[in-house]
Amino acid sequence: MPRWSRQIVFGDVDAMYASSAIVADPSLAGKLVAVGTPAPRGIITAASYSVRRYGVKAAMPTTHALRLCPGLVLVPPDRALYRRLHNQMRAVTDRFFPATDWTSIDEFYADATALQSLHPSPAALGQAVKRSMFEATGLRCTIGIATGKAVAKIAADSHKPDGLAVIEPGSEASFLAPQPVKALPGVGPKTAAVLEQLGARLIGDLMDPRLEPTLRRLWGSRLAGLQALARGLDHDPVVPDRDRKSLSHETTFDEDTHDLALLERTTHEFLGILAHELRLEHLAAGSFTVKLKDARFSVSTRQRHFTRPLNYDPPMWRDIQPALRALAVPGARYRLVGLALSDLVPATDDLFAQRTTKALAAMDGLIERFGPGMVRLGRLPVP
């Protein structure tokens, strides 16, 4: 079998959050499972493939999801379960690959170029990884293998769920040509809509000489790089993931909104999840960034520092809420809101009084069992 000059593996765990719930409770198998927080104020965090057929998707209000799918079974997020399964998956990739980059809790890139003597068949390697992932976690994953990261990811995305796609060297352009142009990295929804109006619906259309003048006016000097990606030319290296520098959470609303209360409620829920994760990892955040994307896809952010590193929601929210209110333009409609906590440092023992520390530990234990939003502390001193 000819040796590849470069061999990149992309893996994506199929509907990880919903699938994890079924692993934890097998009685949910075959049911319409979604992960999220309860109505009337809750939102869907993740949906199983069976629920997606009803139009239910992440970031949708739970009340809307229940109208679309009356038989929906809602389970709370379980970050302890996700971490345990992620660690088990990471053990699998560490066993197979010398360099792996987990870009999120359920997606990774790995460089298998040096493994071709040990695994001469990329398809057999992909099947071995899939099988080992399932044996370790009970979760299915989709694998794409190609000479570059972009093609490997597009291949996996087009073969979900539980798929395996191997794009042989030299066949990248022919594989990419019939794929939708929005699948290409760097082409967001707004750009894809513009391209489709110009007649470029597929990646292969980007190479059409008749569209060249229009595309050059649209992208300028960036067009050459985009066309190189459209031909499958991608030399972006796999950089092993390093220690976490920040935690973040964002969501795209099902419909654009100008409701500041909804933006605040969503951001506050994100804060609860992220602060809980900080405490579990014995970290504190020195700064935060709130992010909004409006109906025109324009992104605005506001970053601020806390007076000292924190990992407890109430004092953090006192800084985050006014920053969000100052960022939101009255009357503007927003499609996305996000929150990031950064400048992470080890949490010190004197961060809280002993009474608060014990109460937080008890609360975190309840959150681990019942999910975020189910419990909050009351009448405790705020540091």
Contacts in CASP RR format, 6 or more apart in sequence:
PFRMAT RR
TARGET T0000
AUTHOR 0000-0000-0000
METHOD contacts of the structure
MODEL  1
MPRWSRQIVFGDVDAMYASSAIVADPSLAGKLVAVGTPAPRGIITAASYS
VRRYGVKAAMPTTHALRLCPGLVLVPPDRALYRRLHNQMRAVTDRFFPAT
DWTSIDEFYADATALQSLHPSPAALGQAVKRSMFEATGLRCTIGIATGKA
VAKIAADSHKPDGLAVIEPGSEASFLAPQPVKALPGVGPKTAAVLEQLGA
RLIGDLMDPRLEPTLRRLWGSRLAGLQALARGLDHDPVVPDRDRKSLSHE
TTFDEDTHDLALLERTTHEFLGILAHELRLEHLAAGSFTVKLKDARFSVS
TRQRHFTRPLNYDPPMWRDIQPALRALAVPGARYRLVGLALSDLVPATDD
LFAQRTTKALAAMDGLIERFGPGMVRLGRLPVP
1 120 0 8 1.000
1 121 0 8 1.000
2 169 0 8 1.000
3 116 0 8 1.000
4 113 0 8 1.000
4 116 0 8 1.000
4 122 0 8 1.000
4 147 0 8 1.000
4 169 0 8 1.000
5 113 0 8 1.000
5 147 0 8 1.000
5 169 0 8 1.000
6 111 0 8 1.000
6 113 0 8 1.000
6 147 0 8 1.000
6 148 0 8 1.000
6 235 0 8 1.000
7 111 0 8 1.000
7 112 0 8 1.000
7 113 0 8 1.000
7 115 0 8 1.000
7 116 0 8 1.000
7 122 0 8 1.000
7 145 0 8 1.000
7 147 0 8 1.000
8 109 0 8 1.000
8 110 0 8 1.000
8 111 0 8 1.000
8 112 0 8 1.000
8 113 0 8 1.000
8 145 0 8 1.000
8 146 0 8 1.000
8 147 0 8 1.000
8 148 0 8 1.000
8 149 0 8 1.000
8 152 0 8 1.000
8 238 0 8 1.000
9 97 0 8 1.000
9 109 0 8 1.000
9 110 0 8 1.000
9 111 0 8 1.000
9 112 0 8 1.000
9 125 0 8 1.000
9 126 0 8 1.000
9 129 0 8 1.000
9 143 0 8 1.000
9 144 0 8 1.000
9 145 0 8 1.000
9 152 0 8 1.000
10 107 0 8 1.000
10 108 0 8 1.000
10 109 0 8 1.000
10 143 0 8 1.000
10 144 0 8 1.000
10 145 0 8 1.000
10 146 0 8 1.000
10 149 0 8 1.000
10 152 0 8 1.000
10 153 0 8 1.000
10 155 0 8 1.000
10 156 0 8 1.000
11 107 0 8 1.000
11 108 0 8 1.000
11 109 0 8 1.000
11 129 0 8 1.000
11 141 0 8 1.000
11 142 0 8 1.000
11 143 0 8 1.000
11 144 0 8 1.000
11 156 0 8 1.000
12 106 0 8 1.000
12 107 0 8 1.000
12 141 0 8 1.000
12 142 0 8 1.000
12 153 0 8 1.000
12 156 0 8 1.000
12 157 0 8 1.000
12 160 0 8 1.000
13 19 0 8 1.000
13 89 0 8 1.000
13 106 0 8 1.000
13 107 0 8 1.000
13 133 0 8 1.000
13 139 0 8 1.000
13 140 0 8 1.000
13 141 0 8 1.000
14 49 0 8 1.000
14 139 0 8 1.000
14 140 0 8 1.000
14 141 0 8 1.000
14 142 0 8 1.000
14 160 0 8 1.000
14 161 0 8 1.000
14 162 0 8 1.000
15 46 0 8 1.000
15 47 0 8 1.000
15 48 0 8 1.000
15 49 0 8 1.000
15 161 0 8 1.000
16 46 0 8 1.000
16 82 0 8 1.000
16 85 0 8 1.000
16 105 0 8 1.000
16 106 0 8 1.000
16 139 0 8 1.000
17 35 0 8 1.000
17 45 0 8 1.000
17 46 0 8 1.000
17 77 0 8 1.000
17 82 0 8 1.000
18 33 0 8 1.000
18 34 0 8 1.000
18 35 0 8 1.000
18 46 0 8 1.000
18 47 0 8 1.000
18 48 0 8 1.000
18 51 0 8 1.000
19 48 0 8 1.000
19 139 0 8 1.000
19 140 0 8 1.000
20 78 0 8 1.000
20 81 0 8 1.000
20 82 0 8 1.000
20 85 0 8 1.000
20 139 0 8 1.000
21 28 0 8 1.000
21 33 0 8 1.000
21 35 0 8 1.000
21 75 0 8 1.000
21 78 0 8 1.000
21 81 0 8 1.000
22 28 0 8 1.000
22 29 0 8 1.000
22 30 0 8 1.000
22 33 0 8 1.000
22 48 0 8 1.000
23 81 0 8 1.000
23 85 0 8 1.000
23 137 0 8 1.000
23 138 0 8 1.000
23 139 0 8 1.000
24 78 0 8 1.000
24 81 0 8 1.000
25 75 0 8 1.000
28 73 0 8 1.000
28 75 0 8 1.000
30 50 0 8 1.000
31 50 0 8 1.000
31 73 0 8 1.000
32 48 0 8 1.000
32 50 0 8 1.000
32 51 0 8 1.000
32 54 0 8 1.000
32 69 0 8 1.000
32 71 0 8 1.000
32 72 0 8 1.000
32 73 0 8 1.000
33 47 0 8 1.000
33 48 0 8 1.000
33 50 0 8 1.000
33 51 0 8 1.000
33 72 0 8 1.000
33 73 0 8 1.000
33 75 0 8 1.000
34 44 0 8 1.000
34 45 0 8 1.000
34 46 0 8 1.000
34 47 0 8 1.000
34 48 0 8 1.000
34 51 0 8 1.000
34 56 0 8 1.000
34 65 0 8 1.000
34 69 0 8 1.000
34 72 0 8 1.000
34 73 0 8 1.000
34 74 0 8 1.000
34 75 0 8 1.000
35 44 0 8 1.000
35 45 0 8 1.000
35 46 0 8 1.000
35 47 0 8 1.000
35 74 0 8 1.000
35 75 0 8 1.000
35 76 0 8 1.000
35 77 0 8 1.000
36 42 0 8 1.000
36 43 0 8 1.000
36 44 0 8 1.000
36 45 0 8 1.000
36 46 0 8 1.000
36 62 0 8 1.000
36 74 0 8 1.000
36 75 0 8 1.000
36 76 0 8 1.000
36 77 0 8 1.000
37 43 0 8 1.000
37 45 0 8 1.000
37 62 0 8 1.000
37 76 0 8 1.000
37 77 0 8 1.000
37 269 0 8 1.000
37 372 0 8 1.000
37 373 0 8 1.000
38 62 0 8 1.000
38 74 0 8 1.000
39 61 0 8 1.000
39 62 0 8 1.000
39 63 0 8 1.000
39 66 0 8 1.000
40 62 0 8 1.000
40 63 0 8 1.000
41 265 0 8 1.000
42 61 0 8 1.000
42 62 0 8 1.000
42 63 0 8 1.000
42 269 0 8 1.000
43 59 0 8 1.000
43 60 0 8 1.000
43 61 0 8 1.000
43 62 0 8 1.000
43 251 0 8 1.000
43 266 0 8 1.000
43 269 0 8 1.000
44 56 0 8 1.000
44 57 0 8 1.000
44 58 0 8 1.000
44 59 0 8 1.000
44 60 0 8 1.000
44 61 0 8 1.000
44 62 0 8 1.000
44 65 0 8 1.000
45 58 0 8 1.000
45 77 0 8 1.000
46 58 0 8 1.000
47 56 0 8 1.000
47 57 0 8 1.000
47 58 0 8 1.000
47 65 0 8 1.000
49 161 0 8 1.000
51 65 0 8 1.000
51 69 0 8 1.000
51 72 0 8 1.000
54 68 0 8 1.000
54 69 0 8 1.000
54 72 0 8 1.000
55 68 0 8 1.000
55 69 0 8 1.000
56 65 0 8 1.000
56 68 0 8 1.000
56 69 0 8 1.000
56 72 0 8 1.000
57 254 0 8 1.000
58 251 0 8 1.000
58 252 0 8 1.000
59 251 0 8 1.000
59 252 0 8 1.000
59 253 0 8 1.000
59 254 0 8 1.000
60 254 0 8 1.000
61 254 0 8 1.000
62 74 0 8 1.000
64 254 0 8 1.000
65 72 0 8 1.000
66 72 0 8 1.000
66 74 0 8 1.000
76 370 0 8 1.000
76 371 0 8 1.000
76 372 0 8 1.000
76 374 0 8 1.000
77 273 0 8 1.000
77 371 0 8 1.000
77 372 0 8 1.000
78 368 0 8 1.000
78 371 0 8 1.000
79 273 0 8 1.000
79 276 0 8 1.000
79 277 0 8 1.000
79 280 0 8 1.000
79 368 0 8 1.000
80 280 0 8 1.000
80 368 0 8 1.000
82 105 0 8 1.000
83 105 0 8 1.000
83 280 0 8 1.000
85 137 0 8 1.000
85 139 0 8 1.000
86 102 0 8 1.000
86 105 0 8 1.000
86 106 0 8 1.000
88 136 0 8 1.000
88 137 0 8 1.000
89 108 0 8 1.000
89 133 0 8 1.000
89 136 0 8 1.000
89 137 0 8 1.000
89 139 0 8 1.000
90 100 0 8 1.000
90 102 0 8 1.000
91 136 0 8 1.000
92 129 0 8 1.000
92 132 0 8 1.000
92 133 0 8 1.000
92 136 0 8 1.000
93 100 0 8 1.000
93 102 0 8 1.000
93 108 0 8 1.000
93 110 0 8 1.000
93 129 0 8 1.000
94 100 0 8 1.000
95 132 0 8 1.000
96 110 0 8 1.000
96 112 0 8 1.000
96 115 0 8 1.000
96 125 0 8 1.000
96 128 0 8 1.000
96 129 0 8 1.000
96 132 0 8 1.000
97 110 0 8 1.000
97 111 0 8 1.000
97 112 0 8 1.000
97 115 0 8 1.000
98 111 0 8 1.000
98 114 0 8 1.000
98 115 0 8 1.000
99 110 0 8 1.000
99 111 0 8 1.000
99 238 0 8 1.000
99 239 0 8 1.000
99 240 0 8 1.000
100 108 0 8 1.000
100 109 0 8 1.000
100 110 0 8 1.000
100 238 0 8 1.000
100 240 0 8 1.000
100 241 0 8 1.000
101 108 0 8 1.000
101 109 0 8 1.000
101 110 0 8 1.000
101 238 0 8 1.000
101 239 0 8 1.000
101 240 0 8 1.000
101 241 0 8 1.000
102 108 0 8 1.000
102 241 0 8 1.000
103 109 0 8 1.000
103 241 0 8 1.000
109 149 0 8 1.000
109 152 0 8 1.000
109 238 0 8 1.000
110 238 0 8 1.000
111 237 0 8 1.000
111 238 0 8 1.000
112 119 0 8 1.000
112 122 0 8 1.000
112 125 0 8 1.000
112 145 0 8 1.000
115 125 0 8 1.000
119 125 0 8 1.000
119 128 0 8 1.000
122 145 0 8 1.000
122 166 0 8 1.000
123 145 0 8 1.000
123 164 0 8 1.000
123 166 0 8 1.000
125 145 0 8 1.000
126 143 0 8 1.000
126 144 0 8 1.000
126 145 0 8 1.000
126 164 0 8 1.000
126 166 0 8 1.000
127 164 0 8 1.000
129 141 0 8 1.000
129 143 0 8 1.000
130 140 0 8 1.000
130 141 0 8 1.000
130 143 0 8 1.000
130 162 0 8 1.000
130 163 0 8 1.000
130 164 0 8 1.000
133 139 0 8 1.000
133 140 0 8 1.000
133 141 0 8 1.000
134 140 0 8 1.000
134 141 0 8 1.000
140 161 0 8 1.000
140 162 0 8 1.000
141 162 0 8 1.000
142 156 0 8 1.000
142 159 0 8 1.000
142 160 0 8 1.000
142 161 0 8 1.000
142 162 0 8 1.000
142 163 0 8 1.000
142 164 0 8 1.000
142 165 0 8 1.000
143 156 0 8 1.000
143 163 0 8 1.000
143 164 0 8 1.000
143 165 0 8 1.000
144 152 0 8 1.000
144 153 0 8 1.000
144 155 0 8 1.000
144 156 0 8 1.000
144 159 0 8 1.000
144 164 0 8 1.000
144 165 0 8 1.000
144 166 0 8 1.000
144 167 0 8 1.000
145 152 0 8 1.000
145 155 0 8 1.000
145 164 0 8 1.000
145 165 0 8 1.000
145 166 0 8 1.000
145 167 0 8 1.000
146 152 0 8 1.000
146 155 0 8 1.000
146 166 0 8 1.000
146 167 0 8 1.000
146 172 0 8 1.000
147 167 0 8 1.000
147 169 0 8 1.000
147 170 0 8 1.000
147 172 0 8 1.000
147 232 0 8 1.000
147 234 0 8 1.000
148 232 0 8 1.000
148 234 0 8 1.000
148 235 0 8 1.000
148 236 0 8 1.000
149 234 0 8 1.000
149 236 0 8 1.000
149 238 0 8 1.000
150 184 0 8 1.000
150 185 0 8 1.000
150 229 0 8 1.000
150 232 0 8 1.000
150 234 0 8 1.000
150 236 0 8 1.000
151 167 0 8 1.000
151 172 0 8 1.000
151 175 0 8 1.000
151 176 0 8 1.000
151 232 0 8 1.000
151 234 0 8 1.000
152 167 0 8 1.000
153 185 0 8 1.000
154 176 0 8 1.000
154 179 0 8 1.000
154 183 0 8 1.000
154 184 0 8 1.000
155 165 0 8 1.000
155 166 0 8 1.000
155 167 0 8 1.000
155 175 0 8 1.000
156 163 0 8 1.000
156 165 0 8 1.000
157 183 0 8 1.000
158 165 0 8 1.000
158 179 0 8 1.000
158 183 0 8 1.000
159 165 0 8 1.000
167 175 0 8 1.000
172 231 0 8 1.000
172 232 0 8 1.000
172 233 0 8 1.000
173 204 0 8 1.000
173 230 0 8 1.000
173 231 0 8 1.000
173 232 0 8 1.000
176 184 0 8 1.000
176 203 0 8 1.000
176 204 0 8 1.000
176 230 0 8 1.000
176 231 0 8 1.000
176 232 0 8 1.000
177 202 0 8 1.000
177 203 0 8 1.000
177 204 0 8 1.000
177 207 0 8 1.000
178 202 0 8 1.000
178 203 0 8 1.000
178 204 0 8 1.000
179 202 0 8 1.000
179 203 0 8 1.000
180 192 0 8 1.000
180 201 0 8 1.000
180 202 0 8 1.000
180 203 0 8 1.000
181 187 0 8 1.000
181 192 0 8 1.000
181 195 0 8 1.000
181 196 0 8 1.000
181 200 0 8 1.000
181 201 0 8 1.000
181 202 0 8 1.000
181 203 0 8 1.000
181 204 0 8 1.000
181 205 0 8 1.000
181 206 0 8 1.000
182 188 0 8 1.000
182 189 0 8 1.000
182 192 0 8 1.000
183 203 0 8 1.000
184 203 0 8 1.000
184 206 0 8 1.000
184 226 0 8 1.000
184 229 0 8 1.000
184 230 0 8 1.000
185 229 0 8 1.000
186 226 0 8 1.000
187 195 0 8 1.000
187 226 0 8 1.000
188 297 0 8 1.000
189 297 0 8 1.000
190 296 0 8 1.000
190 297 0 8 1.000
194 218 0 8 1.000
195 201 0 8 1.000
195 205 0 8 1.000
195 206 0 8 1.000
198 211 0 8 1.000
198 214 0 8 1.000
198 215 0 8 1.000
198 218 0 8 1.000
199 205 0 8 1.000
199 211 0 8 1.000
200 206 0 8 1.000
200 208 0 8 1.000
200 211 0 8 1.000
200 215 0 8 1.000
203 230 0 8 1.000
204 230 0 8 1.000
205 211 0 8 1.000
206 215 0 8 1.000
206 226 0 8 1.000
206 227 0 8 1.000
206 230 0 8 1.000
207 227 0 8 1.000
207 230 0 8 1.000
207 231 0 8 1.000
215 223 0 8 1.000
216 223 0 8 1.000
219 226 0 8 1.000
228 234 0 8 1.000
244 344 0 8 1.000
245 342 0 8 1.000
245 344 0 8 1.000
246 340 0 8 1.000
246 341 0 8 1.000
246 342 0 8 1.000
246 343 0 8 1.000
246 344 0 8 1.000
247 274 0 8 1.000
247 277 0 8 1.000
247 278 0 8 1.000
247 285 0 8 1.000
247 340 0 8 1.000
247 341 0 8 1.000
247 342 0 8 1.000
247 344 0 8 1.000
248 274 0 8 1.000
248 289 0 8 1.000
248 338 0 8 1.000
248 339 0 8 1.000
248 340 0 8 1.000
248 341 0 8 1.000
249 270 0 8 1.000
249 273 0 8 1.000
249 274 0 8 1.000
249 338 0 8 1.000
249 339 0 8 1.000
249 340 0 8 1.000
250 270 0 8 1.000
250 291 0 8 1.000
250 336 0 8 1.000
250 337 0 8 1.000
250 338 0 8 1.000
250 339 0 8 1.000
251 266 0 8 1.000
251 270 0 8 1.000
251 336 0 8 1.000
251 337 0 8 1.000
251 338 0 8 1.000
252 293 0 8 1.000
252 335 0 8 1.000
252 336 0 8 1.000
253 262 0 8 1.000
253 334 0 8 1.000
253 335 0 8 1.000
253 336 0 8 1.000
253 337 0 8 1.000
256 294 0 8 1.000
256 295 0 8 1.000
256 333 0 8 1.000
256 334 0 8 1.000
256 335 0 8 1.000
257 263 0 8 1.000
257 333 0 8 1.000
257 334 0 8 1.000
257 335 0 8 1.000
258 331 0 8 1.000
258 332 0 8 1.000
258 333 0 8 1.000
258 334 0 8 1.000
260 325 0 8 1.000
260 328 0 8 1.000
263 292 0 8 1.000
263 324 0 8 1.000
263 328 0 8 1.000
263 334 0 8 1.000
263 337 0 8 1.000
264 321 0 8 1.000
264 324 0 8 1.000
264 325 0 8 1.000
266 337 0 8 1.000
267 290 0 8 1.000
267 320 0 8 1.000
267 321 0 8 1.000
267 324 0 8 1.000
267 337 0 8 1.000
267 338 0 8 1.000
267 339 0 8 1.000
268 313 0 8 1.000
268 317 0 8 1.000
268 321 0 8 1.000
269 372 0 8 1.000
269 373 0 8 1.000
270 338 0 8 1.000
270 339 0 8 1.000
271 313 0 8 1.000
271 316 0 8 1.000
271 317 0 8 1.000
271 320 0 8 1.000
271 339 0 8 1.000
272 313 0 8 1.000
272 372 0 8 1.000
272 373 0 8 1.000
273 372 0 8 1.000
274 339 0 8 1.000
274 341 0 8 1.000
275 311 0 8 1.000
275 312 0 8 1.000
275 313 0 8 1.000
275 316 0 8 1.000
275 341 0 8 1.000
276 364 0 8 1.000
276 367 0 8 1.000
276 372 0 8 1.000
278 284 0 8 1.000
278 285 0 8 1.000
278 311 0 8 1.000
278 341 0 8 1.000
278 344 0 8 1.000
278 347 0 8 1.000
279 311 0 8 1.000
279 312 0 8 1.000
279 347 0 8 1.000
279 360 0 8 1.000
279 364 0 8 1.000
280 364 0 8 1.000
282 346 0 8 1.000
282 347 0 8 1.000
283 311 0 8 1.000
283 344 0 8 1.000
283 345 0 8 1.000
283 346 0 8 1.000
283 347 0 8 1.000
284 309 0 8 1.000
284 310 0 8 1.000
284 311 0 8 1.000
284 344 0 8 1.000
284 345 0 8 1.000
284 346 0 8 1.000
284 347 0 8 1.000
284 348 0 8 1.000
284 351 0 8 1.000
285 306 0 8 1.000
285 309 0 8 1.000
285 310 0 8 1.000
285 311 0 8 1.000
285 316 0 8 1.000
285 341 0 8 1.000
285 342 0 8 1.000
285 343 0 8 1.000
285 344 0 8 1.000
286 305 0 8 1.000
286 306 0 8 1.000
286 308 0 8 1.000
286 309 0 8 1.000
286 310 0 8 1.000
286 341 0 8 1.000
286 342 0 8 1.000
286 343 0 8 1.000
286 344 0 8 1.000
286 345 0 8 1.000
287 303 0 8 1.000
287 304 0 8 1.000
287 305 0 8 1.000
287 306 0 8 1.000
287 341 0 8 1.000
287 342 0 8 1.000
287 343 0 8 1.000
288 303 0 8 1.000
288 304 0 8 1.000
288 306 0 8 1.000
288 316 0 8 1.000
288 319 0 8 1.000
288 320 0 8 1.000
288 323 0 8 1.000
288 339 0 8 1.000
288 340 0 8 1.000
288 341 0 8 1.000
288 342 0 8 1.000
289 301 0 8 1.000
289 302 0 8 1.000
289 303 0 8 1.000
289 304 0 8 1.000
289 339 0 8 1.000
289 340 0 8 1.000
289 342 0 8 1.000
290 301 0 8 1.000
290 302 0 8 1.000
290 320 0 8 1.000
290 323 0 8 1.000
290 324 0 8 1.000
290 327 0 8 1.000
290 337 0 8 1.000
290 338 0 8 1.000
290 339 0 8 1.000
291 299 0 8 1.000
291 300 0 8 1.000
291 301 0 8 1.000
291 336 0 8 1.000
291 337 0 8 1.000
291 338 0 8 1.000
291 339 0 8 1.000
291 340 0 8 1.000
292 299 0 8 1.000
292 300 0 8 1.000
292 301 0 8 1.000
292 327 0 8 1.000
292 328 0 8 1.000
292 334 0 8 1.000
292 336 0 8 1.000
292 337 0 8 1.000
292 338 0 8 1.000
293 299 0 8 1.000
293 300 0 8 1.000
293 334 0 8 1.000
293 335 0 8 1.000
293 336 0 8 1.000
293 337 0 8 1.000
294 300 0 8 1.000
294 329 0 8 1.000
294 332 0 8 1.000
294 333 0 8 1.000
294 334 0 8 1.000
294 335 0 8 1.000
295 332 0 8 1.000
295 333 0 8 1.000
295 334 0 8 1.000
295 335 0 8 1.000
297 335 0 8 1.000
300 327 0 8 1.000
301 327 0 8 1.000
302 323 0 8 1.000
302 324 0 8 1.000
302 326 0 8 1.000
302 327 0 8 1.000
304 319 0 8 1.000
304 320 0 8 1.000
304 323 0 8 1.000
305 343 0 8 1.000
306 315 0 8 1.000
306 316 0 8 1.000
306 319 0 8 1.000
309 343 0 8 1.000
309 345 0 8 1.000
309 347 0 8 1.000
309 351 0 8 1.000
310 316 0 8 1.000
310 351 0 8 1.000
310 383 0 8 1.000
311 347 0 8 1.000
311 351 0 8 1.000
312 352 0 8 1.000
312 356 0 8 1.000
312 360 0 8 1.000
312 382 0 8 1.000
312 383 0 8 1.000
313 376 0 8 1.000
314 382 0 8 1.000
315 382 0 8 1.000
315 383 0 8 1.000
316 341 0 8 1.000
320 339 0 8 1.000
328 334 0 8 1.000
351 357 0 8 1.000
351 383 0 8 1.000
352 360 0 8 1.000
352 383 0 8 1.000
353 381 0 8 1.000
353 383 0 8 1.000
355 380 0 8 1.000
355 381 0 8 1.000
356 377 0 8 1.000
356 380 0 8 1.000
356 381 0 8 1.000
356 383 0 8 1.000
359 377 0 8 1.000
359 380 0 8 1.000
360 377 0 8 1.000
363 375 0 8 1.000
363 376 0 8 1.000
363 377 0 8 1.000
366 374 0 8 1.000
366 375 0 8 1.000
367 373 0 8 1.000
367 374 0 8 1.000
367 375 0 8 1.000
END
